[in-house]
Amino acid sequence: MAATIDELTVADPPGAWSALGFEVEGDACVVGDVRIRLAGADAGRGLAGWSLREVGATELDGLPTTRSSREPPSGGVAHPNGVTALDHVVAITPALERTVAALQGAGLDLRRIREEPTPAGAPRQAFFRLGAEILEVVQEPAEAIERGGGEDRPAFFWGLAFVAPDLDATVAGLGDQVSEIRPAVQPGRRIATLRRSAGLTVPIALMTPRPRS
Protein backbone atom coordinates (compact mmCIF):
# COMPACT_ATOMS: atom_id res chain seq x y z
CA MET A 1 0.00 0.00 0.00
CA ALA A 2 1.22 3.50 -0.82
CA ALA A 3 1.58 6.17 1.85
CA THR A 4 -1.20 8.78 1.93
CA ILE A 5 -1.90 11.90 3.98
CA ASP A 6 -4.43 11.65 6.78
CA GLU A 7 -4.05 14.98 8.58
CA LEU A 8 -2.06 18.20 8.49
CA THR A 9 -1.56 20.20 11.68
CA VAL A 10 -1.48 23.95 11.11
CA ALA A 11 -0.69 26.52 13.80
CA ASP A 12 -3.51 28.87 12.84
CA PRO A 13 -6.72 29.56 14.78
CA PRO A 14 -9.87 28.15 13.15
CA GLY A 15 -11.38 31.60 12.78
CA ALA A 16 -8.59 32.74 10.48
CA TRP A 17 -9.47 30.01 7.97
CA SER A 18 -13.23 30.56 8.32
CA ALA A 19 -12.69 34.23 7.49
CA LEU A 20 -11.06 33.18 4.21
CA GLY A 21 -14.02 31.07 3.12
CA PHE A 22 -12.98 27.63 4.36
CA GLU A 23 -15.65 25.52 6.03
CA VAL A 24 -14.45 24.73 9.56
CA GLU A 25 -16.07 22.61 12.26
CA GLY A 26 -14.48 23.08 15.65
CA ASP A 27 -10.76 22.94 14.88
CA ALA A 28 -11.14 20.74 11.79
CA CYS A 29 -11.21 21.60 8.11
CA VAL A 30 -11.56 18.84 5.50
CA VAL A 31 -10.20 19.63 2.04
CA GLY A 32 -10.78 16.84 -0.46
CA ASP A 33 -9.64 13.67 1.32
CA VAL A 34 -7.27 15.41 3.76
CA ARG A 35 -8.07 16.61 7.26
CA ILE A 36 -6.53 19.88 8.43
CA ARG A 37 -6.37 20.44 12.19
CA LEU A 38 -6.20 24.11 13.08
CA ALA A 39 -4.31 23.92 16.35
CA GLY A 40 -3.56 27.59 16.99
CA ALA A 41 -0.36 29.19 18.23
CA ASP A 42 0.28 26.42 20.78
CA ALA A 43 1.31 24.17 17.86
CA GLY A 44 4.11 26.53 16.87
CA ARG A 45 3.97 28.27 13.53
CA GLY A 46 2.93 27.33 10.01
CA LEU A 47 2.58 23.70 9.00
CA ALA A 48 3.58 22.01 12.24
CA GLY A 49 3.31 18.34 11.24
CA TRP A 50 1.33 15.64 9.52
CA SER A 51 0.08 12.09 9.92
CA LEU A 52 0.46 9.48 7.18
CA ARG A 53 -1.12 6.12 6.48
CA GLU A 54 0.98 3.15 5.36
CA VAL A 55 4.29 4.86 6.14
CA GLY A 56 7.23 2.61 6.93
CA ALA A 57 8.98 5.02 9.33
CA THR A 58 8.32 8.37 10.96
CA GLU A 59 11.89 9.71 10.93
CA LEU A 60 11.59 11.77 7.76
CA ASP A 61 14.70 13.94 8.01
CA GLY A 62 13.06 16.38 10.41
CA LEU A 63 9.53 16.54 9.01
CA PRO A 64 7.29 15.96 12.09
CA THR A 65 5.38 12.77 11.26
CA THR A 66 3.05 10.36 13.03
CA ARG A 67 1.32 7.22 11.79
CA SER A 68 -2.42 7.01 11.21
CA SER A 69 -4.80 4.17 10.39
CA ARG A 70 -7.93 6.30 10.00
CA GLU A 71 -10.03 6.02 6.90
CA PRO A 72 -10.18 9.11 4.65
CA PRO A 73 -13.05 11.50 5.35
CA SER A 74 -16.10 11.06 3.17
CA GLY A 75 -18.09 13.50 1.13
CA GLY A 76 -15.51 16.19 0.46
CA VAL A 77 -17.22 19.17 -1.17
CA ALA A 78 -16.24 22.61 -2.38
CA HIS A 79 -15.65 25.20 0.32
CA PRO A 80 -17.45 28.55 0.15
CA ASN A 81 -14.26 30.06 -1.33
CA GLY A 82 -14.30 27.49 -4.15
CA VAL A 83 -11.42 25.29 -2.93
CA THR A 84 -12.05 21.60 -3.62
CA ALA A 85 -8.81 19.72 -2.90
CA LEU A 86 -5.26 19.82 -1.62
CA ASP A 87 -2.86 19.82 -4.56
CA HIS A 88 0.52 19.60 -2.83
CA VAL A 89 2.51 20.10 0.34
CA VAL A 90 5.84 21.94 0.13
CA ALA A 91 8.87 21.07 2.25
CA ILE A 92 12.33 22.64 2.07
CA THR A 93 15.67 20.97 2.68
CA PRO A 94 19.31 22.07 2.66
CA ALA A 95 20.33 18.58 1.48
CA LEU A 96 18.01 17.17 -1.17
CA GLU A 97 19.69 13.80 -1.61
CA ARG A 98 19.64 13.15 2.14
CA THR A 99 15.96 14.03 2.48
CA VAL A 100 14.97 12.04 -0.61
CA ALA A 101 16.79 9.00 0.78
CA ALA A 102 14.94 9.29 4.11
CA LEU A 103 11.57 9.61 2.41
CA GLN A 104 12.19 6.71 0.06
CA GLY A 105 13.40 4.63 3.00
CA ALA A 106 10.03 5.22 4.68
CA GLY A 107 8.21 3.99 1.59
CA LEU A 108 7.21 7.28 -0.03
CA ASP A 109 6.81 7.09 -3.80
CA LEU A 110 9.40 9.28 -5.56
CA ARG A 111 8.08 10.21 -9.00
CA ARG A 112 10.77 12.53 -10.32
CA ILE A 113 13.48 15.06 -9.57
CA ARG A 114 13.28 18.32 -11.47
CA GLU A 115 16.70 19.72 -12.32
CA GLU A 116 15.49 23.21 -13.18
CA PRO A 117 15.37 26.30 -10.95
CA THR A 118 12.06 27.70 -9.73
CA PRO A 119 11.20 31.40 -10.13
CA ALA A 120 12.21 31.81 -6.47
CA GLY A 121 15.67 30.39 -7.17
CA ALA A 122 15.43 26.87 -5.75
CA PRO A 123 17.78 24.81 -7.95
CA ARG A 124 16.10 21.39 -7.73
CA GLN A 125 12.86 19.79 -6.53
CA ALA A 126 11.79 16.22 -5.80
CA PHE A 127 8.17 15.11 -6.12
CA PHE A 128 6.56 12.29 -4.15
CA ARG A 129 3.09 10.90 -4.81
CA LEU A 130 0.89 10.51 -1.71
CA GLY A 131 -2.41 9.30 -3.11
CA ALA A 132 -4.09 12.18 -4.89
CA GLU A 133 -1.68 14.68 -3.36
CA ILE A 134 1.97 15.50 -3.98
CA LEU A 135 4.83 16.26 -1.60
CA GLU A 136 7.20 18.72 -3.25
CA VAL A 137 10.64 18.80 -1.61
CA VAL A 138 12.57 21.92 -2.57
CA GLN A 139 16.36 22.24 -2.40
CA GLU A 140 17.36 25.46 -0.63
CA PRO A 141 19.45 27.84 -2.74
CA ALA A 142 23.14 28.01 -1.83
CA GLU A 143 22.85 31.46 -0.24
CA ALA A 144 20.01 30.29 2.02
CA ILE A 145 22.06 27.26 3.09
CA GLU A 146 24.97 29.52 3.98
CA ARG A 147 22.77 31.94 5.92
CA GLY A 148 21.18 29.04 7.80
CA GLY A 149 24.48 27.55 8.92
CA GLY A 150 25.08 24.74 6.43
CA GLU A 151 23.57 21.49 5.22
CA ASP A 152 23.33 19.73 8.59
CA ARG A 153 19.95 21.28 9.38
CA PRO A 154 16.84 19.10 8.96
CA ALA A 155 14.16 19.49 6.35
CA PHE A 156 11.11 21.54 7.29
CA PHE A 157 7.55 22.04 6.09
CA TRP A 158 6.84 25.31 4.32
CA GLY A 159 3.48 25.68 2.58
CA LEU A 160 0.33 24.27 0.98
CA ALA A 161 -1.27 24.54 -2.45
CA PHE A 162 -5.00 24.06 -2.91
CA VAL A 163 -7.08 23.47 -6.03
CA ALA A 164 -9.66 26.12 -6.92
CA PRO A 165 -11.33 25.09 -10.20
CA ASP A 166 -12.81 28.57 -10.79
CA LEU A 167 -9.71 30.45 -9.73
CA ASP A 168 -10.97 33.77 -11.07
CA ALA A 169 -14.05 33.60 -8.83
CA THR A 170 -12.01 32.49 -5.81
CA VAL A 171 -9.55 35.35 -6.22
CA ALA A 172 -12.35 37.87 -6.78
CA GLY A 173 -14.02 36.72 -3.56
CA LEU A 174 -10.83 37.08 -1.52
CA GLY A 175 -10.19 40.62 -2.72
CA ASP A 176 -6.95 42.26 -1.62
CA GLN A 177 -5.99 39.30 0.56
CA VAL A 178 -4.70 37.42 -2.49
CA SER A 179 -2.23 38.17 -5.26
CA GLU A 180 -3.04 38.55 -8.92
CA ILE A 181 -3.32 35.33 -10.93
CA ARG A 182 -0.22 34.37 -12.90
CA PRO A 183 1.00 31.36 -14.90
CA ALA A 184 2.20 28.50 -12.69
CA VAL A 185 5.46 26.60 -13.14
CA GLN A 186 3.41 23.59 -14.23
CA PRO A 187 2.36 24.07 -17.87
CA GLY A 188 -1.30 24.81 -18.41
CA ARG A 189 -1.99 25.91 -14.82
CA ARG A 190 -2.51 29.26 -13.12
CA ILE A 191 -1.75 30.25 -9.55
CA ALA A 192 -2.38 32.96 -6.96
CA THR A 193 -1.03 33.25 -3.42
CA LEU A 194 -2.54 34.54 -0.21
CA ARG A 195 -0.90 37.70 1.06
CA ARG A 196 0.36 38.18 4.61
CA SER A 197 -2.65 40.39 5.24
CA ALA A 198 -4.77 37.21 5.09
CA GLY A 199 -3.47 36.47 8.59
CA LEU A 200 -2.25 32.88 8.19
CA THR A 201 1.10 31.56 9.43
CA VAL A 202 1.43 29.04 6.59
CA PRO A 203 1.99 30.16 2.98
CA ILE A 204 -0.99 29.20 0.83
CA ALA A 205 -1.23 28.96 -2.95
CA LEU A 206 -4.43 28.54 -4.95
CA MET A 207 -4.20 26.75 -8.29
CA THR A 208 -6.30 25.66 -11.21
CA PRO A 209 -6.64 21.86 -11.54
CA ARG A 210 -3.98 19.72 -13.19
CA PRO A 211 -4.61 19.37 -16.92
CA ARG A 212 -6.01 16.00 -17.89
CA SER A 213 -3.46 13.85 -19.69
C-alpha positions in Angstrom: 0.0 0.0 0.0 1.2 3.5 -0.8 1.6 6.2 1.9 -1.2 8.8 1.9 -1.9 11.9 4.0 -4.4 11.7 6.8 -4.0 15.0 8.6 -2.1 18.2 8.5 -1.6 20.2 11.7 -1.5 24.0 11.1 -0.7 26.5 13.8 -3.5 28.9 12.8 -6.7 29.6 14.8 -9.9 28.1 13.1 -11.4 31.6 12.8 -8.6 32.7 10.5 -9.5 30.0 8.0 -13.2 30.6 8.3 -12.7 34.2 7.5 -11.1 33.2 4.2 -14.0 31.1 3.1 -13.0 27.6 4.4 -15.7 25.5 6.0 -14.4 24.7 9.6 -16.1 22.6 12.3 -14.5 23.1 15.7 -10.8 22.9 14.9 -11.1 20.7 11.8 -11.2 21.6 8.1 -11.6 18.8 5.5 -10.2 19.6 2.0 -10.8 16.8 -0.5 -9.6 13.7 1.3 -7.3 15.4 3.8 -8.1 16.6 7.3 -6.5 19.9 8.4 -6.4 20.4 12.2 -6.2 24.1 13.1 -4.3 23.9 16.3 -3.6 27.6 17.0 -0.4 29.2 18.2 0.3 26.4 20.8 1.3 24.2 17.9 4.1 26.5 16.9 4.0 28.3 13.5 2.9 27.3 10.0 2.6 23.7 9.0 3.6 22.0 12.2 3.3 18.3 11.2 1.3 15.6 9.5 0.1 12.1 9.9 0.5 9.5 7.2 -1.1 6.1 6.5 1.0 3.1 5.4 4.3 4.9 6.1 7.2 2.6 6.9 9.0 5.0 9.3 8.3 8.4 11.0 11.9 9.7 10.9 11.6 11.8 7.8 14.7 13.9 8.0 13.1 16.4 10.4 9.5 16.5 9.0 7.3 16.0 12.1 5.4 12.8 11.3 3.1 10.4 13.0 1.3 7.2 11.8 -2.4 7.0 11.2 -4.8 4.2 10.4 -7.9 6.3 10.0 -10.0 6.0 6.9 -10.2 9.1 4.7 -13.0 11.5 5.4 -16.1 11.1 3.2 -18.1 13.5 1.1 -15.5 16.2 0.5 -17.2 19.2 -1.2 -16.2 22.6 -2.4 -15.7 25.2 0.3 -17.4 28.5 0.2 -14.3 30.1 -1.3 -14.3 27.5 -4.2 -11.4 25.3 -2.9 -12.0 21.6 -3.6 -8.8 19.7 -2.9 -5.3 19.8 -1.6 -2.9 19.8 -4.6 0.5 19.6 -2.8 2.5 20.1 0.3 5.8 21.9 0.1 8.9 21.1 2.3 12.3 22.6 2.1 15.7 21.0 2.7 19.3 22.1 2.7 20.3 18.6 1.5 18.0 17.2 -1.2 19.7 13.8 -1.6 19.6 13.1 2.1 16.0 14.0 2.5 15.0 12.0 -0.6 16.8 9.0 0.8 14.9 9.3 4.1 11.6 9.6 2.4 12.2 6.7 0.1 13.4 4.6 3.0 10.0 5.2 4.7 8.2 4.0 1.6 7.2 7.3 0.0 6.8 7.1 -3.8 9.4 9.3 -5.6 8.1 10.2 -9.0 10.8 12.5 -10.3 13.5 15.1 -9.6 13.3 18.3 -11.5 16.7 19.7 -12.3 15.5 23.2 -13.2 15.4 26.3 -11.0 12.1 27.7 -9.7 11.2 31.4 -10.1 12.2 31.8 -6.5 15.7 30.4 -7.2 15.4 26.9 -5.8 17.8 24.8 -7.9 16.1 21.4 -7.7 12.9 19.8 -6.5 11.8 16.2 -5.8 8.2 15.1 -6.1 6.6 12.3 -4.1 3.1 10.9 -4.8 0.9 10.5 -1.7 -2.4 9.3 -3.1 -4.1 12.2 -4.9 -1.7 14.7 -3.4 2.0 15.5 -4.0 4.8 16.3 -1.6 7.2 18.7 -3.3 10.6 18.8 -1.6 12.6 21.9 -2.6 16.4 22.2 -2.4 17.4 25.5 -0.6 19.4 27.8 -2.7 23.1 28.0 -1.8 22.9 31.5 -0.2 20.0 30.3 2.0 22.1 27.3 3.1 25.0 29.5 4.0 22.8 31.9 5.9 21.2 29.0 7.8 24.5 27.5 8.9 25.1 24.7 6.4 23.6 21.5 5.2 23.3 19.7 8.6 20.0 21.3 9.4 16.8 19.1 9.0 14.2 19.5 6.3 11.1 21.5 7.3 7.5 22.0 6.1 6.8 25.3 4.3 3.5 25.7 2.6 0.3 24.3 1.0 -1.3 24.5 -2.4 -5.0 24.1 -2.9 -7.1 23.5 -6.0 -9.7 26.1 -6.9 -11.3 25.1 -10.2 -12.8 28.6 -10.8 -9.7 30.5 -9.7 -11.0 33.8 -11.1 -14.1 33.6 -8.8 -12.0 32.5 -5.8 -9.6 35.4 -6.2 -12.3 37.9 -6.8 -14.0 36.7 -3.6 -10.8 37.1 -1.5 -10.2 40.6 -2.7 -6.9 42.3 -1.6 -6.0 39.3 0.6 -4.7 37.4 -2.5 -2.2 38.2 -5.3 -3.0 38.6 -8.9 -3.3 35.3 -10.9 -0.2 34.4 -12.9 1.0 31.4 -14.9 2.2 28.5 -12.7 5.5 26.6 -13.1 3.4 23.6 -14.2 2.4 24.1 -17.9 -1.3 24.8 -18.4 -2.0 25.9 -14.8 -2.5 29.3 -13.1 -1.8 30.3 -9.5 -2.4 33.0 -7.0 -1.0 33.2 -3.4 -2.5 34.5 -0.2 -0.9 37.7 1.1 0.4 38.2 4.6 -2.6 40.4 5.2 -4.8 37.2 5.1 -3.5 36.5 8.6 -2.2 32.9 8.2 1.1 31.6 9.4 1.4 29.0 6.6 2.0 30.2 3.0 -1.0 29.2 0.8 -1.2 29.0 -2.9 -4.4 28.5 -4.9 -4.2 26.7 -8.3 -6.3 25.7 -11.2 -6.6 21.9 -11.5 -4.0 19.7 -13.2 -4.6 19.4 -16.9 -6.0 16.0 -17.9 -3.5 13.9 -19.7 
